[in-house]
């Protein structure tokens, strides 16, 4: 299981995954305090720290660090997304932020399996390309993250 | 300036940037407590939370969440990397983690300007492709993040 707690979700090995499968997470409500606390630690720029300073920035108002949106996305995936055998382990990925994440946003992640590729050199595992779209409460996409995940094959 | 404090670094507008320019940040020392605190909030998986559980994982021991390595990278870039006019604002990017980040690692970021592209539709800005390599104290690369940054042109 992915977080050490009891977990009712189905467990997916590489063999259980195929292109087109779809998963949806629970939600996370974001507020200005969380935005500022993350920014103070990991992205201390005025438009993530201070409402007044943010008005004069490209964002036109307080916005979450993109990496904060990513952290929340990861938490949602771990706690309520596809439960992968071995956990969610990424070799890498791509991200875009089509619009800012704002105080008051309620985020949910929709995931799609894009591609499943068994490893040629390592018969016990493979690579899964997963597209994770993070949406706000209006259904607007705030982040698209496509991850290359390492997933074990079902033991024989 | 990027963080609201007085700052001795040169300020770079789009016009001041060109392919091949190189920047190096200060360093950040990582320990097991930081790794677990980040994981508890944003990536609650056993191999980021617990030394014993991590032994049986693909990582073979406690490892930082890749998004924690990213957060530290971002902090280093904001505080001691290239000081960009308008701040470090990313439209998106790509990331890989060639090896895990471990407790005791001391991280530094080396950045290279890959490409500078003035916007055709917005004459006041452009896009900078920046490759950011995060290295540990042995000089081993733990993360490569190539970001598309929005950078303003120098006002006339």
Contacts between the chains, C-beta under 8 A, distances in Angstrom:
chain1	res1	chain2	res2	distance
A	2	B	45	5.7
A	3	B	44	4.9
A	3	B	45	6.3
A	3	B	46	7.2
A	4	B	46	5.2
A	4	B	49	7.3
A	4	B	50	7.4
A	4	B	53	6.7
A	41	B	71	7.1
A	41	B	75	7.1
A	42	B	71	3.6
A	42	B	72	7.1
A	42	B	74	5.5
A	42	B	75	5.1
A	43	B	71	7.4
A	43	B	74	5.0
A	43	B	75	6.8
A	43	B	78	6.2
A	44	B	3	4.9
A	44	B	75	7.0
A	44	B	78	5.7
A	44	B	79	7.0
A	45	B	2	5.7
A	45	B	3	6.3
A	45	B	78	5.8
A	45	B	87	4.7
A	45	B	88	6.7
A	46	B	3	7.2
A	46	B	4	5.1
A	46	B	87	7.2
A	47	B	87	6.6
A	49	B	4	7.3
A	50	B	4	7.4
A	53	B	4	6.7
A	57	B	86	7.3
A	57	B	87	6.9
A	58	B	86	6.3
A	58	B	89	5.7
A	58	B	150	6.7
A	59	B	89	8.0
A	65	B	74	7.2
A	66	B	90	5.9
A	67	B	67	6.7
A	67	B	70	5.6
A	67	B	71	5.5
A	67	B	74	5.6
A	70	B	67	5.6
A	70	B	70	7.3
A	71	B	41	7.2
A	71	B	42	3.6
A	71	B	43	7.4
A	71	B	67	5.5
A	71	B	71	7.4
A	72	B	42	7.1
A	74	B	42	5.5
A	74	B	43	5.0
A	74	B	65	7.2
A	74	B	67	5.5
A	75	B	41	7.1
A	75	B	42	5.1
A	75	B	43	6.8
A	75	B	44	6.9
A	78	B	43	6.2
A	78	B	44	5.6
A	78	B	45	5.8
A	79	B	44	7.0
A	86	B	57	7.3
A	86	B	58	6.3
A	87	B	45	4.6
A	87	B	46	7.1
A	87	B	47	6.6
A	87	B	57	6.9
A	88	B	45	6.7
A	89	B	58	5.7
A	90	B	66	5.9
A	90	B	97	7.2
A	91	B	96	6.6
A	91	B	97	6.7
A	92	B	94	7.1
A	92	B	95	5.4
A	92	B	96	3.5
A	92	B	97	6.3
A	93	B	94	7.3
A	93	B	95	6.0
A	94	B	92	7.1
A	94	B	93	7.3
A	94	B	94	4.9
A	94	B	95	7.8
A	95	B	92	5.4
A	95	B	93	6.0
A	95	B	94	7.8
A	95	B	95	7.4
A	96	B	91	6.6
A	96	B	92	3.5
A	97	B	90	7.2
A	97	B	91	6.7
A	97	B	92	6.3
A	150	B	58	6.7
